[in-house]
Amino acid sequence: MNTFEILVIGGGPAGITLAKRLGKHYLTGIIRPEPHSMIYCAMPYVVESILPIEKTLKKDALVTDSGSKLIKNAAKSVDFNSKTVKLSSGELLGYKKLVIATGAVPVIPPIDGATMPGVYTFKTENDLRTIFSIVNKGLKHAAVVGSGAIGIELAQALNERGVDTHLFDMADHVLPSLVDYDMSREVEQELVKKGITLYMKSRISSVLGRIVPETLVLDTGDTVRFADADNCSQSDSEMPVSIVVFAVGMKPDIEIFKGTDLKIANTGIVINDKMEINIPDVYAVGDCAEFTSAITGEIALGKLATNAVPMAKVLADNLLGGKRVYAGFYNGAATKVGKYYIGGTGIAQESSRIDVATGYSELTTAFPIMEKAKPVKLKLVVEKTTEKLIGAQILSEEPVTDKVDLLTMAIQNGTTVSELRDLSYSAQPYQSFFPANNLFVAAAEDAVRNLK
């Protein structure tokens, strides 16, 4: 039996980070059940034919170049007492320290018709290859359930390929985990302009069809039927003319640990701020773990690669002798909808359970006199009692991730809106609004007024 000093179950972003940081120092093994580790957020662009699928497949060398061993197999069970992992092949691997980085799997609601051919999720390489193949063979209709970043990007990709696309969400606006209602209006208008049919405040209660999906039944009793379902041959379930894709959320991939001594809560494995769990010499990082908001200290969802990687870095540094702690989730994120780039960080006004004030600004990305100046809109969310910035949302016709990151830094540092109002900023005709004002400062000034 091979025994590793560090054995990691999972080869996604967290697993790769651990391999790169630990492989030169410890005998490290990475167990990965998938054929490839993928750039998941690029998957919609394969469907849209912007990228070839090969560009979304990470090279194994990301693991092996560090000296770590890549084990292409699936972990079937773990015995924490004997410190062994049993693989699907039957092989046993020993470990001195074990890291659980199994990630998350898509949620499919327990509704009638959810298991029929033509109903999919969108997370794995197999999901991508299946849906891409169906689109290439002439898919006519698609319903995407869930208007988060992945759902909204997939809906756009399908629409761009000429598929009649319907987008559903239980929330009253798109991107409900990223922005508030008032920051989603232009995004929804852009989707409709592109030809995507929106169904907000709509819950799917069942999927009906003779062989593959033909009709969606809502919890209100209303139905959505694909236009030419009666006239289309649905006999070949390998090439349906209509599909349903669920993108409604993720749950931790921890089935193999059920029944063990591992402490598991509603949204994942319970960890502390050093990624330690209730079992000695075992750690958990990334989407499989439950942790807290860095802002409120309460349990929060944070199933993002941009959270998994920092968690893995904290653990790796500590395994090398460091004493780092992980502060928690801020959940800065962004997406693109048509001509708009939209991002958010921290706590939204709608989801806040504390008393908040807001501040807004609308300027341009360059001097308004410049031909390439684009509109940009910012919303700040401020805790009234402390006057600290706790959230921000931004909409622009130019990329916004740099601004989202700066706003996240302001939240991390406990910046008050009065301090943000006093920001010393730069200006240049191609890169900013006039020197007379600044996007952050203008929104902070508005928030300060609204605190009174």
C-alpha positions as CSV (number, residue, x, y, z in Angstrom):
1,M,0.0,0.0,0.0
2,N,1.3,3.4,-1.0
3,T,1.3,5.9,1.8
4,F,1.4,9.7,1.2
5,E,2.4,12.4,3.6
6,I,-0.3,14.6,2.2
7,L,-3.3,13.0,0.3
8,V,-5.9,15.2,-1.3
9,I,-9.3,13.9,-2.5
10,G,-10.2,16.2,-5.3
11,G,-8.4,17.7,-8.3
12,G,-10.2,21.0,-8.8
13,P,-8.9,24.5,-8.0
14,A,-8.2,23.8,-4.4
15,G,-6.5,20.4,-5.1
16,I,-4.3,22.0,-7.8
17,T,-3.3,24.8,-5.4
18,L,-2.3,22.3,-2.7
19,A,-0.3,20.3,-5.2
20,K,1.6,23.3,-6.5
21,R,2.4,24.5,-3.0
22,L,3.1,21.2,-1.2
23,G,4.5,18.9,-3.9
24,K,8.1,20.0,-3.5
25,H,8.0,19.6,0.3
26,Y,5.9,16.5,1.0
27,L,5.1,13.2,-0.8
28,T,1.7,14.5,-2.1
29,G,-1.0,12.6,-3.9
30,I,-4.0,14.2,-5.7
31,I,-7.0,11.9,-6.3
32,R,-9.0,13.1,-9.2
33,P,-12.0,11.1,-10.6
34,E,-12.6,13.3,-13.6
35,P,-10.7,12.9,-16.9
36,H,-9.6,16.5,-16.7
37,S,-9.8,19.4,-14.3
38,M,-11.8,22.1,-16.0
39,I,-12.1,25.8,-16.2
40,Y,-15.7,25.6,-15.3
41,C,-16.6,29.3,-15.8
42,A,-15.5,29.0,-19.5
43,M,-17.9,26.2,-20.3
44,P,-20.7,28.5,-21.6
45,Y,-18.2,29.9,-24.2
46,V,-17.6,26.4,-25.6
47,V,-21.4,26.0,-26.1
48,E,-21.4,29.4,-27.8
49,S,-18.4,28.3,-30.0
50,I,-16.2,31.1,-28.8
51,L,-13.7,28.6,-27.3
52,P,-12.8,25.0,-28.3
53,I,-13.4,22.6,-25.4
54,E,-9.6,21.8,-25.3
55,K,-8.9,25.3,-24.0
56,T,-11.1,24.6,-20.9
57,L,-9.2,21.5,-19.9
58,K,-6.4,22.1,-17.5
59,K,-3.1,20.3,-18.1
60,D,-2.2,17.5,-15.7
61,A,1.2,19.2,-15.4
62,L,-0.3,21.7,-13.1
63,V,-0.2,18.9,-10.6
64,T,2.7,16.8,-11.7
65,D,5.2,19.6,-12.3
66,S,5.4,20.2,-8.6
67,G,6.4,16.6,-7.9
68,S,2.9,15.7,-6.7
69,K,1.4,12.4,-7.9
70,L,-1.9,12.6,-9.9
71,I,-4.1,9.6,-9.1
72,K,-6.8,9.3,-11.8
73,N,-9.4,7.4,-9.8
74,A,-12.3,8.0,-7.5
75,A,-12.3,7.7,-3.8
76,K,-14.9,5.2,-2.8
77,S,-14.5,5.3,1.0
78,V,-12.3,6.6,3.8
79,D,-11.3,4.9,7.0
80,F,-10.2,7.7,9.4
81,N,-9.0,5.2,12.0
82,S,-6.6,3.3,9.8
83,K,-5.9,6.4,7.8
84,T,-6.7,4.8,4.4
85,V,-8.6,5.7,1.3
86,K,-10.2,3.0,-0.8
87,L,-10.4,3.8,-4.5
88,S,-13.0,2.6,-7.0
89,S,-10.3,0.3,-8.4
90,G,-10.0,-1.4,-5.1
91,E,-6.6,0.0,-4.3
92,L,-5.9,1.2,-0.8
93,L,-3.9,4.4,-0.2
94,G,-2.5,5.4,3.1
95,Y,-2.0,9.0,4.4
96,K,-0.4,10.9,7.2
97,K,-2.6,13.9,6.6
98,L,-5.8,14.0,4.5
99,V,-7.3,16.9,2.7
100,I,-11.0,16.7,1.5
101,A,-11.4,18.9,-1.5
102,T,-14.3,17.1,-3.2
103,G,-16.1,20.2,-4.4
104,A,-19.8,20.4,-5.1
105,V,-22.3,18.9,-7.4
106,P,-25.4,20.5,-9.0
107,V,-28.7,20.4,-7.4
108,I,-31.7,18.9,-9.3
109,P,-35.0,19.6,-7.6
110,P,-37.0,16.5,-6.7
111,I,-39.8,17.1,-9.2
112,D,-41.6,14.8,-11.7
113,G,-39.7,14.4,-14.9
114,A,-36.4,15.6,-13.6
115,T,-34.7,12.3,-14.6
116,M,-36.1,12.0,-18.1
117,P,-33.7,12.1,-21.1
118,G,-33.1,15.7,-22.1
119,V,-32.9,17.0,-18.6
120,Y,-29.4,18.0,-17.6
121,T,-27.2,20.0,-15.3
122,F,-24.1,22.0,-16.4
123,K,-21.1,21.3,-14.3
124,T,-18.9,18.5,-15.7
125,E,-17.0,17.8,-18.8
126,N,-19.6,15.2,-19.7
127,D,-22.4,17.8,-19.3
128,L,-20.6,20.2,-21.6
129,R,-19.8,17.6,-24.3
130,T,-23.4,16.3,-24.2
131,I,-25.1,19.7,-24.5
132,F,-22.6,21.0,-27.0
133,S,-23.2,17.9,-29.2
134,I,-27.0,18.4,-29.0
135,V,-26.7,22.0,-30.0
136,N,-24.5,21.1,-32.9
137,K,-27.0,18.6,-34.1
138,G,-29.8,21.2,-34.3
139,L,-31.3,21.7,-30.9
140,K,-34.4,23.9,-31.2
141,H,-35.6,24.7,-27.7
142,A,-34.0,25.0,-24.3
143,A,-35.2,26.0,-20.8
144,V,-32.5,27.1,-18.4
145,V,-33.7,27.0,-14.8
146,G,-31.7,29.3,-12.6
147,S,-30.5,32.8,-13.5
148,G,-27.3,32.9,-11.5
149,A,-24.0,33.5,-13.4
150,I,-23.8,30.0,-15.0
151,G,-27.4,29.9,-15.9
152,I,-27.5,33.3,-17.4
153,E,-24.2,32.7,-19.4
154,L,-25.5,29.3,-20.6
155,A,-28.8,30.9,-21.7
156,Q,-27.0,33.5,-23.7
157,A,-24.8,30.9,-25.3
158,L,-27.7,28.8,-26.4
159,N,-29.5,31.8,-27.7
160,E,-26.5,32.9,-29.7
161,R,-26.5,29.4,-31.3
162,G,-30.0,30.0,-32.6
163,V,-31.8,28.0,-29.8
164,D,-35.2,29.3,-28.6
165,T,-34.2,29.9,-25.0
166,H,-36.3,30.3,-21.9
167,L,-34.8,31.4,-18.6
168,F,-36.5,30.7,-15.3
169,D,-35.9,31.8,-11.7
170,M,-37.9,31.8,-8.5
171,A,-36.5,35.2,-7.6
172,D,-38.1,38.4,-8.9
173,H,-35.0,39.4,-10.9
174,V,-32.0,37.8,-12.6
175,L,-28.6,37.3,-10.8
176,P,-30.4,37.4,-7.3
177,S,-27.2,36.2,-5.5
178,L,-25.1,38.9,-7.1
179,V,-27.1,42.2,-7.2
180,D,-30.3,43.8,-6.0
181,Y,-33.4,44.3,-8.1
182,D,-32.6,47.9,-8.9
183,M,-29.2,46.9,-10.4
184,S,-30.7,44.2,-12.6
185,R,-33.0,46.2,-14.8
186,E,-30.6,46.8,-17.7
187,V,-29.5,43.2,-17.6
188,E,-33.0,41.9,-18.0
189,Q,-33.7,44.3,-20.8
190,E,-30.6,43.2,-22.6
191,L,-31.6,39.5,-22.3
192,V,-35.1,40.2,-23.7
193,K,-33.6,42.3,-26.4
194,K,-31.4,39.4,-27.4
195,G,-34.5,37.2,-27.7
196,I,-34.4,35.2,-24.4
197,T,-37.8,34.7,-22.8
198,L,-37.7,35.5,-19.0
199,Y,-39.9,33.9,-16.4
200,M,-39.2,35.5,-13.0
201,K,-40.9,34.4,-9.8
202,S,-41.4,31.1,-11.5
203,R,-40.9,27.7,-9.9
204,I,-40.9,24.6,-12.1
205,S,-43.0,21.9,-10.5
206,S,-42.7,19.2,-13.2
207,V,-41.3,18.4,-16.6
208,L,-43.6,16.7,-19.0
209,G,-42.9,14.9,-22.3
210,R,-43.5,11.7,-24.2
211,I,-39.8,10.9,-24.4
212,V,-37.9,14.1,-23.7
213,P,-39.1,17.5,-22.4
214,E,-42.1,19.2,-24.1
215,T,-43.9,21.1,-21.4
216,L,-42.9,22.7,-18.1
217,V,-45.5,23.0,-15.4
218,L,-45.1,25.9,-12.9
219,D,-46.2,25.8,-9.3
220,T,-49.0,28.2,-10.2
221,G,-50.5,25.6,-12.6
222,D,-49.5,27.6,-15.6
223,T,-47.6,25.7,-18.4
224,V,-44.8,26.6,-20.8
225,R,-44.9,24.4,-23.9
226,F,-42.2,24.5,-26.5
227,A,-43.7,26.0,-29.7
228,D,-43.6,23.0,-32.1
229,A,-43.5,20.1,-29.7
230,D,-46.3,18.4,-31.5
231,N,-44.7,18.6,-34.8
232,C,-41.2,17.5,-33.8
233,S,-40.0,13.9,-33.7
234,Q,-38.8,13.2,-30.2
235,S,-38.1,9.5,-30.8
236,D,-34.3,9.8,-30.7
237,S,-33.6,10.6,-27.0
238,E,-29.9,11.0,-27.9
239,M,-30.8,14.0,-30.0
240,P,-33.7,15.8,-28.4
241,V,-35.1,18.9,-30.1
242,S,-35.8,20.4,-26.6
243,I,-33.9,20.2,-23.3
244,V,-34.1,21.5,-19.8
245,V,-30.9,22.5,-17.9
246,F,-31.0,23.0,-14.1
247,A,-28.5,25.6,-12.8
248,V,-30.2,26.2,-9.5
249,G,-27.3,25.8,-7.1
250,M,-24.7,23.4,-5.8
251,K,-24.4,21.0,-2.8
252,P,-21.2,19.6,-1.3
253,D,-20.0,16.4,-2.8
254,I,-19.6,14.4,0.4
255,E,-21.7,11.3,-0.1
256,I,-18.7,9.0,0.7
257,F,-18.5,10.5,4.2
258,K,-22.0,9.8,5.2
259,G,-22.1,7.5,8.2
260,T,-18.5,8.4,9.3
261,D,-17.5,10.5,12.3
262,L,-17.0,13.5,10.0
263,K,-19.0,16.4,11.3
264,I,-21.3,17.6,8.4
265,A,-23.7,20.5,8.5
266,N,-26.3,21.8,6.0
267,T,-23.9,23.3,3.5
268,G,-20.8,21.2,4.0
269,I,-18.1,19.8,6.2
270,V,-17.7,21.9,9.4
271,I,-14.2,23.5,9.5
272,N,-12.5,26.2,11.6
273,D,-10.5,29.1,10.3
274,K,-7.5,26.9,9.7
275,M,-9.4,24.4,7.6
276,E,-9.3,21.8,10.5
277,I,-12.2,19.5,11.1
278,N,-13.3,17.3,14.1
279,I,-10.9,14.5,13.1
280,P,-7.2,14.8,13.7
281,D,-4.9,15.1,10.7
282,V,-7.9,15.7,8.4
283,Y,-8.8,19.0,6.7
284,A,-11.4,20.3,4.3
285,V,-11.3,23.2,1.8
286,G,-13.4,24.6,-1.0
287,D,-17.0,23.9,-2.0
288,C,-17.3,20.8,0.2
289,A,-16.8,22.8,3.3
290,E,-19.1,25.1,5.3
291,F,-17.8,28.4,6.5
292,T,-18.9,31.9,7.4
293,S,-19.2,35.4,5.9
294,A,-16.2,37.5,6.8
295,I,-18.7,40.4,7.3
296,T,-21.3,39.0,9.5
297,G,-19.6,35.9,11.0
298,E,-22.7,33.9,10.1
299,I,-22.7,30.7,8.0
300,A,-22.8,31.8,4.4
301,L,-22.7,30.2,1.0
302,G,-19.4,30.7,-0.8
303,K,-19.1,28.0,-3.4
304,L,-16.7,29.9,-5.7
305,A,-13.2,29.0,-7.1
306,T,-12.1,32.3,-5.8
307,N,-12.9,31.2,-2.3
308,A,-11.5,27.6,-2.7
309,V,-8.1,28.8,-3.8
310,P,-7.5,31.2,-0.8
311,M,-8.7,28.5,1.6
312,A,-6.2,26.0,0.0
313,K,-3.4,28.6,0.3
314,V,-4.1,29.1,4.0
315,L,-4.0,25.4,4.6
316,A,-0.9,24.8,2.5
317,D,1.0,27.6,4.3
318,N,0.0,26.1,7.7
319,L,1.1,22.6,6.7
320,L,4.5,24.2,5.9
321,G,4.7,25.7,9.4
322,G,2.6,28.9,9.1
323,K,-0.1,30.2,11.4
324,R,-2.5,31.7,8.9
325,V,-6.3,31.9,9.4
326,Y,-9.0,32.3,6.8
327,A,-11.3,35.3,7.4
328,G,-14.3,34.1,5.5
329,F,-16.3,34.8,2.4
330,Y,-16.7,38.2,0.7
331,N,-18.0,36.6,-2.5
332,G,-16.8,39.1,-5.0
333,A,-18.0,37.9,-8.4
334,A,-18.9,39.2,-11.9
335,T,-20.5,38.1,-15.1
336,K,-21.3,39.4,-18.6
337,V,-24.7,39.9,-20.1
338,G,-24.7,41.2,-23.7
339,K,-23.0,44.5,-23.7
340,Y,-23.0,44.8,-19.9
341,Y,-20.5,43.7,-17.3
342,I,-22.0,43.3,-13.9
343,G,-20.4,42.5,-10.5
344,G,-21.0,42.5,-6.9
345,T,-19.3,41.9,-3.5
346,G,-20.2,41.6,0.1
347,I,-23.8,41.8,1.3
348,A,-26.7,42.9,-0.9
349,Q,-29.4,45.3,0.4
350,E,-32.1,42.7,-0.2
351,S,-30.4,39.9,1.7
352,S,-29.1,42.1,4.6
353,R,-30.6,41.4,8.0
354,I,-29.3,44.6,9.5
355,D,-30.3,48.2,9.1
356,V,-28.5,49.6,6.0
357,A,-28.2,52.7,3.9
358,T,-27.3,52.9,0.2
359,G,-25.5,55.2,-2.1
360,Y,-25.5,55.5,-5.9
361,S,-23.4,57.1,-8.6
362,E,-23.7,57.1,-12.4
363,L,-20.8,58.4,-14.3
364,T,-18.8,57.3,-17.4
365,T,-15.7,55.1,-17.8
366,A,-13.9,58.0,-19.6
367,F,-14.2,61.7,-19.9
368,P,-17.7,62.2,-21.3
369,I,-16.2,64.2,-24.2
370,M,-14.3,61.1,-25.3
371,E,-15.8,59.0,-28.0
372,K,-15.3,55.7,-26.1
373,A,-16.9,56.8,-22.9
374,K,-19.3,54.2,-21.5
375,P,-21.9,54.5,-18.8
376,V,-21.1,53.0,-15.4
377,K,-23.3,52.7,-12.3
378,L,-22.4,51.9,-8.8
379,K,-24.4,51.0,-5.7
380,L,-22.9,50.9,-2.2
381,V,-24.5,49.1,0.8
382,V,-23.6,50.6,4.2
383,E,-24.2,49.3,7.8
384,K,-26.0,52.2,9.5
385,T,-24.6,51.7,13.0
386,T,-20.9,51.5,12.0
387,E,-21.2,53.4,8.7
388,K,-18.9,50.7,7.3
389,L,-19.2,49.6,3.7
390,I,-20.5,46.0,3.6
391,G,-21.5,45.5,0.0
392,A,-21.3,47.0,-3.5
393,Q,-22.7,46.3,-7.0
394,I,-21.5,47.7,-10.3
395,L,-22.9,47.8,-13.9
396,S,-20.8,49.0,-16.8
397,E,-20.2,48.5,-20.5
398,E,-16.6,47.9,-19.7
399,P,-15.1,45.2,-17.4
400,V,-15.7,45.6,-13.7
401,T,-13.7,43.0,-11.9
402,D,-10.9,45.5,-11.0
403,K,-13.5,47.7,-9.3
404,V,-15.2,44.8,-7.6
405,D,-11.8,43.8,-6.2
406,L,-11.0,47.3,-4.9
407,L,-14.4,47.5,-3.3
408,T,-13.9,44.1,-1.7
409,M,-10.6,45.4,-0.3
410,A,-12.4,48.4,1.2
411,I,-14.9,46.0,2.9
412,Q,-12.1,43.8,4.1
413,N,-10.4,46.8,5.7
414,G,-13.5,48.0,7.5
415,T,-13.6,51.2,5.4
416,T,-16.4,53.6,6.3
417,V,-18.2,55.6,3.7
418,S,-16.8,58.8,5.1
419,E,-13.3,57.4,4.5
420,L,-14.3,56.3,1.0
421,R,-15.7,59.8,0.4
422,D,-12.2,61.1,1.1
423,L,-10.5,58.8,-1.4
424,S,-7.7,60.5,-3.2
425,Y,-8.2,59.5,-6.8
426,S,-6.6,59.8,-10.3
427,A,-8.1,61.0,-13.6
428,Q,-7.2,60.7,-17.3
429,P,-9.4,61.3,-20.3
430,Y,-9.3,57.7,-21.6
431,Q,-9.6,56.0,-18.2
432,S,-11.9,57.9,-15.8
433,F,-14.6,60.5,-15.4
434,F,-13.6,64.2,-15.2
435,P,-11.3,65.1,-12.3
436,A,-14.3,66.8,-10.7
437,N,-15.7,63.5,-9.6
438,N,-15.0,59.8,-9.1
439,L,-17.4,56.8,-9.2
440,F,-16.5,55.6,-5.6
441,V,-16.5,59.1,-4.1
442,A,-19.8,60.1,-5.7
443,A,-21.6,57.0,-4.4
444,A,-20.0,57.4,-0.9
445,E,-21.1,61.0,-0.8
446,D,-24.7,59.9,-1.6
447,A,-24.5,57.2,1.1
448,V,-23.3,59.7,3.7
449,R,-26.3,61.9,2.9
450,N,-28.6,58.9,3.2
451,L,-27.2,58.0,6.6
452,K,-28.5,61.3,8.1
